[in-house]
């Protein structure tokens, strides 16, 4: 028995079906990616809000907004310095501890 040759039309139809399946799969993957990013952002917002509430004893959104606005220009101008400060203090304390240990 000789296998039946597919016509160009049949080949094109099969390719179109494969393309549609691939498009659907791509959309599913993109949707999963967006959902994951959305969940990560939501988690990050909750964590940041909890930290803000903890250190500033925030009781309402209005208080948070006022404090954030008041700090905005200072933090904007000094963000790198503020973030770097922790590293400098830790290194200084470490060096002081090493000097104290060496003196003993």
C-alpha positions in Angstrom: 0.0 0.0 0.0 1.4 3.4 -1.1 1.1 6.2 1.5 -1.2 8.9 0.3 0.6 12.2 -0.5 -0.7 15.2 1.2 -1.7 18.1 -0.9 -0.3 21.6 -0.5 -3.7 22.6 0.9 -3.6 19.9 3.6 0.0 20.9 4.5 -1.0 24.5 4.8 -4.0 23.6 6.9 -1.8 21.6 9.3 0.7 24.4 9.6 -2.1 26.9 10.3 -3.4 24.7 13.1 0.1 24.4 14.6 0.5 28.2 14.4 -2.8 28.6 16.3 -1.8 26.1 19.0 1.5 27.9 19.4 -0.2 31.3 19.7 -2.5 29.9 22.4 0.4 28.4 24.3 2.3 31.7 24.0 -0.7 33.6 25.4 -0.9 31.1 28.4 2.8 31.6 29.2 2.5 35.4 28.9 -0.5 35.3 31.2 1.3 33.2 33.8 4.3 35.6 33.7 2.1 38.6 34.2 0.3 36.9 37.0 3.6 36.1 38.7 4.8 39.7 38.3 1.6 41.0 39.7 1.8 38.8 42.8 5.4 39.7 43.3 4.5 43.4 43.2 1.6 43.0 45.5 3.8 41.1 48.0 6.5 43.9 47.8 3.9 46.6 48.3 2.6 44.8 51.4 6.1 44.4 52.8 7.0 48.0 52.2 3.8 49.2 53.7 4.3 47.0 56.8 7.8 48.4 57.3 6.6 52.0 56.9 3.8 51.3 59.3 6.1 49.7 61.8 8.8 52.4 61.9 6.5 55.4 61.7 3.5 54.0 63.6 1.2 54.8 60.8 -2.5 54.6 61.6 -4.1 55.6 58.3 -3.4 56.0 54.6 -3.7 59.8 55.1 -0.9 59.7 57.7 1.3 57.6 55.4 0.7 59.9 52.5 1.6 63.0 54.6 4.8 61.4 56.0 5.8 60.1 52.6 5.4 63.5 51.0 7.4 65.2 53.8 10.3 62.7 53.4 10.2 62.6 49.6 12.6 65.4 48.8 15.1 64.5 51.5 15.2 60.8 50.5 15.3 61.7 46.8 18.3 63.9 47.3 20.1 61.5 49.8 18.9 58.0 48.9 22.4 56.7 47.9 23.9 58.3 50.9 21.2 56.8 53.2 21.5 53.3 51.6 25.3 53.5 51.7 25.4 54.7 55.4 24.5 51.2 56.7 27.4 49.6 54.9 29.8 52.3 56.2 28.6 51.9 59.8 28.8 48.1 59.7 32.4 48.3 58.3 33.4 50.9 60.9 32.0 48.7 63.7 33.7 45.7 62.3 37.0 47.5 62.1 36.6 48.8 65.7 35.9 45.3 66.9 39.0 44.0 65.2 41.1 46.8 66.8 39.7 46.1 70.2 40.4 42.4 69.8 44.0 43.1 68.6 44.6 45.3 71.7 43.7 42.5 74.0 
